[in-house]
Amino acid sequence: MLMRKSAYFKWIYCADSPRGSLSEIVGARVLSVDKKHRIHQFQKRAQAVFDGLSSQEQKILLTYTEGVSAAAQALAMKPIEIHIER
């Protein structure tokens, strides 16, 4: 279970850090890093790529996202790394 939580945190970090939204999860300590990443507009670029996918490809990604979100909600507690960062 600990390894799954650790892997989940790393996944969240890899997704939220480049998008400039890690501070929403970890706290204000990383806001300066978020601001540096936001200038790249990765969220906007990713949306443009997603919009260019076929409906079948979009459905696959949305199904995957729903599964990851369900797994995150099923965790009894957040990964330890989140508690350490705060």
C-alpha positions in Angstrom: 0.0 0.0 0.0 2.8 2.4 0.8 4.4 1.8 -2.6 1.1 2.5 -4.3 0.8 5.7 -2.4 4.3 6.7 -3.2 3.8 5.9 -6.9 0.6 8.0 -6.8 2.4 11.0 -5.3 5.1 10.8 -7.9 2.4 10.6 -10.6 0.7 13.7 -9.2 4.0 15.5 -8.9 4.9 14.8 -12.5 1.5 16.0 -13.6 0.9 19.0 -11.4 4.4 20.4 -11.3 4.8 21.2 -15.0 1.2 22.5 -15.2 2.0 24.9 -12.3 -0.6 23.6 -9.9 1.4 21.6 -7.4 0.9 24.3 -4.8 -2.8 23.4 -4.8 -1.9 20.0 -3.3 1.3 20.6 -1.4 0.9 24.2 -0.2 2.2 27.6 -0.7 5.9 26.5 -0.2 6.0 25.6 -3.9 4.1 28.5 -5.3 7.2 30.1 -6.7 8.0 26.9 -8.6 4.4 26.8 -9.9 4.7 30.4 -11.2 7.8 29.5 -13.2 6.1 26.5 -14.8 2.9 28.4 -15.6 4.6 30.5 -18.2 5.0 27.5 -20.4 1.2 27.0 -20.6 1.5 23.2 -20.5 -2.2 22.9 -19.6 -3.3 24.8 -22.7 -0.9 22.9 -24.9 -2.1 19.5 -23.6 -5.7 20.6 -24.1 -4.9 21.4 -27.8 -3.3 18.0 -28.3 -6.3 16.3 -26.6 -8.7 18.2 -28.8 -6.8 17.0 -31.9 -7.2 13.3 -30.9 -9.9 11.1 -32.4 -13.0 10.5 -30.3 -11.8 6.9 -29.6 -8.4 8.2 -28.3 -10.1 10.8 -26.2 -12.4 8.1 -24.7 -9.4 5.9 -23.8 -7.7 8.8 -22.0 -10.9 9.8 -20.2 -11.5 6.2 -19.1 -7.9 6.1 -17.8 -8.3 9.3 -16.0 -11.5 8.1 -14.3 -9.7 5.0 -13.1 -6.8 7.0 -11.6 -9.2 9.4 -9.9 -11.2 6.5 -8.5 -8.0 4.9 -7.1 -7.0 8.2 -5.6 -10.4 8.6 -3.9 -10.1 5.0 -2.6 -6.8 5.8 -0.7 -7.6 5.8 3.1 -5.0 8.6 3.5 -2.9 10.8 1.3 0.7 9.7 0.6 3.2 10.6 3.3 5.1 12.9 1.0 2.2 15.3 0.9 2.2 15.5 4.7 5.9 16.0 4.9 5.8 18.9 2.4 3.2 20.8 4.4 
